[in-house]
Amino acid sequence: MIGFKTTAFAAALMASAFLPYAPLQAAPGHSGGHGHGSAAIGEPGKAAEASRTVTIVMGDNYYEPEQIEVSAGETIRFVVQNKGEFLHEFNIATPEMHAAHQKEMAMMFEHGMLTPTSIDREMMKMDHAKMGMSHSMKHDDPNSVLLEPGQSGELIWKFPSTGTLEFACNIPGHYETGMVGGVQFRAGAGRK
């Protein structure tokens, strides 16, 4: 039996397919990626420097856990698992960067690079300038993992000292249905 959350999520996903697509606009520090390149969000980390491993489970309209606590400058190894029935993303960025990335993801759907359940890897390799896109959209930035149903991935991230960060799924309709979690900065959090 399909639960209410799954049904509501599917309805929101289908409704988002009919939303008008806004022109692609990169946020400051966005430079064609998905939030990477800005000191505001941190930088790719080294596995040897990770203080801990955090497992993130993605369902069809939620993350588990719903928020994480990090110390200033902490490096965390994230093991991300898509246990849902749809394509999902784990992306660390500011709310403004997520808003810009949502427009990019909508364009990826519009041009057939992504479907509700899969990634068309051949379409990702194409020259996107021919489609009116100002840059390549391969979805390979180090602050993001895009996973098909049943897949797992890894992301190692070194957080800044402070900031307003969240992790989110920017696939059309997913952020709006609850696929967003908070990053809380705490003195000494996460140290073992």
C-alpha positions as CSV (number, residue, x, y, z in Angstrom):
1,M,0.0,0.0,0.0
2,I,1.3,3.4,-0.9
3,G,1.4,5.8,2.1
4,F,0.1,9.4,2.2
5,K,3.6,10.8,2.2
6,T,4.5,8.9,-1.0
7,T,1.2,9.8,-2.6
8,A,1.7,13.5,-1.8
9,F,5.2,13.4,-3.0
10,A,4.3,11.8,-6.3
11,A,1.5,14.4,-6.8
12,A,3.9,17.2,-6.1
13,L,6.5,15.7,-8.5
14,M,4.0,15.3,-11.3
15,A,2.6,18.9,-10.7
16,S,6.2,20.3,-10.9
17,A,6.5,18.8,-14.4
18,F,4.0,21.5,-15.6
19,L,5.7,24.5,-13.9
20,P,7.3,27.0,-16.2
21,Y,11.1,26.8,-16.4
22,A,12.9,30.0,-15.4
23,P,16.0,30.9,-17.3
24,L,19.2,29.5,-15.8
25,Q,20.9,32.0,-13.5
26,A,23.9,31.1,-11.4
27,A,24.2,32.4,-7.8
28,P,27.3,34.2,-6.7
29,G,30.1,31.7,-6.4
30,H,28.1,29.2,-8.4
31,S,30.2,29.4,-11.6
32,G,28.4,26.6,-13.4
33,G,28.5,24.1,-10.6
34,H,26.0,23.1,-7.9
35,G,27.2,25.4,-5.2
36,H,30.9,24.4,-5.2
37,G,33.4,27.2,-5.4
38,S,32.2,29.4,-2.6
39,A,34.0,29.6,0.7
40,A,30.6,30.0,2.3
41,I,29.9,26.2,2.0
42,G,33.3,24.7,2.6
43,E,35.4,22.6,0.3
44,P,36.0,18.9,-0.7
45,G,37.6,17.1,2.2
46,K,40.3,14.4,2.4
47,A,39.2,10.9,3.6
48,A,42.2,10.8,6.0
49,E,41.0,14.0,7.7
50,A,37.4,12.9,8.2
51,S,36.5,13.0,11.9
52,R,33.5,10.6,11.4
53,T,31.2,9.0,8.9
54,V,27.5,10.0,8.7
55,T,25.0,7.8,6.9
56,I,22.3,9.8,5.1
57,V,19.2,7.8,3.9
58,M,17.1,9.4,1.2
59,G,13.4,8.4,1.0
60,D,10.9,9.8,-1.4
61,N,10.3,13.0,0.5
62,Y,12.7,13.0,3.4
63,Y,16.2,12.6,4.7
64,E,17.3,10.5,7.7
65,P,18.6,12.2,9.7
66,E,16.7,15.5,9.2
67,Q,19.7,17.6,10.4
68,I,23.3,17.2,11.2
69,E,25.6,18.9,13.7
70,V,29.1,19.9,12.6
71,S,32.0,21.6,14.3
72,A,33.7,24.6,12.7
73,G,36.1,23.3,10.0
74,E,35.1,19.6,10.5
75,T,35.6,17.1,7.7
76,I,32.8,14.5,7.4
77,R,32.6,11.4,5.2
78,F,28.9,11.1,4.1
79,V,27.6,7.7,2.9
80,V,24.4,8.5,1.0
81,Q,21.8,5.8,0.3
82,N,18.8,6.3,-2.0
83,K,16.1,4.0,-0.5
84,G,13.3,5.7,-2.4
85,E,11.6,4.9,-5.7
86,F,12.7,8.2,-7.4
87,L,16.0,9.8,-8.4
88,H,17.4,11.9,-5.5
89,E,20.2,14.3,-4.6
90,F,22.2,15.1,-1.5
91,N,23.6,18.6,-2.1
92,I,25.4,20.8,0.6
93,A,24.9,24.5,-0.1
94,T,23.3,27.7,1.1
95,P,19.5,28.2,0.5
96,E,20.3,30.7,-2.3
97,M,22.6,28.2,-4.0
98,H,19.9,25.6,-3.8
99,A,17.4,27.9,-5.4
100,A,19.7,28.5,-8.4
101,H,20.5,24.8,-8.6
102,Q,16.8,23.9,-8.7
103,K,16.6,26.0,-12.0
104,E,19.5,24.0,-13.4
105,M,17.9,20.7,-12.4
106,A,14.6,21.8,-14.0
107,M,16.5,22.4,-17.3
108,M,18.2,19.0,-17.0
109,F,14.7,17.4,-16.8
110,E,13.4,19.6,-19.7
111,H,16.3,18.5,-21.9
112,G,16.0,14.8,-21.0
113,M,19.2,14.5,-19.0
114,L,17.2,13.4,-16.0
115,T,13.9,11.5,-15.5
116,P,12.0,10.9,-12.3
117,T,13.9,7.7,-11.8
118,S,17.1,7.9,-13.8
119,I,20.1,9.7,-15.3
120,D,20.6,9.7,-19.0
121,R,24.4,9.5,-19.0
122,E,24.6,9.8,-22.8
123,M,22.6,13.1,-22.7
124,M,24.9,14.3,-19.9
125,K,27.9,13.9,-22.3
126,M,26.4,16.1,-25.1
127,D,27.4,19.7,-25.9
128,H,24.9,21.6,-23.9
129,A,25.6,24.9,-25.6
130,K,23.6,23.6,-28.5
131,M,20.6,23.4,-26.1
132,G,21.0,27.1,-25.1
133,M,22.8,26.2,-21.8
134,S,25.7,28.5,-20.9
135,H,27.8,25.7,-19.4
136,S,28.1,21.9,-19.2
137,M,25.7,20.3,-16.8
138,K,27.2,17.0,-15.8
139,H,26.2,17.0,-12.1
140,D,29.7,16.1,-10.9
141,D,30.4,18.7,-8.3
142,P,32.1,17.5,-5.1
143,N,29.4,19.0,-2.8
144,S,26.7,16.9,-4.4
145,V,25.7,13.2,-5.0
146,L,22.9,12.3,-7.4
147,L,21.6,8.7,-7.0
148,E,19.1,6.5,-8.8
149,P,16.8,4.3,-6.7
150,G,18.8,1.7,-4.8
151,Q,22.1,3.3,-5.3
152,S,24.7,4.5,-2.7
153,G,27.4,7.1,-3.0
154,E,30.0,8.9,-0.9
155,L,30.8,12.6,-0.4
156,I,33.7,13.9,1.8
157,W,33.2,17.5,2.9
158,K,35.1,20.0,5.0
159,F,32.7,22.5,6.5
160,P,33.5,26.2,7.0
161,S,33.7,27.8,10.4
162,T,30.1,29.0,10.3
163,G,27.3,29.8,7.9
164,T,23.8,29.0,6.9
165,L,23.9,25.7,5.2
166,E,21.4,23.0,4.4
167,F,21.5,19.7,2.5
168,A,18.8,19.3,-0.1
169,C,17.4,17.5,-3.1
170,N,17.0,20.0,-5.9
171,I,15.1,17.8,-8.3
172,P,11.9,19.6,-9.3
173,G,9.3,19.4,-6.6
174,H,11.5,17.5,-4.1
175,Y,12.8,20.4,-2.0
176,E,9.2,21.7,-1.7
177,T,7.9,18.4,-0.4
178,G,10.4,18.2,2.5
179,M,13.7,16.9,1.0
180,V,15.8,19.5,2.9
181,G,17.8,19.2,6.1
182,G,19.6,21.6,8.3
183,V,23.3,21.9,9.1
184,Q,23.9,23.2,12.6
185,F,27.2,24.5,13.7
186,R,28.1,23.5,17.3
187,A,31.2,24.0,19.3
188,G,32.8,20.5,19.6
189,A,30.0,18.7,17.8
190,G,30.9,15.5,16.1
191,R,34.3,15.1,17.6
192,K,35.0,11.6,18.8
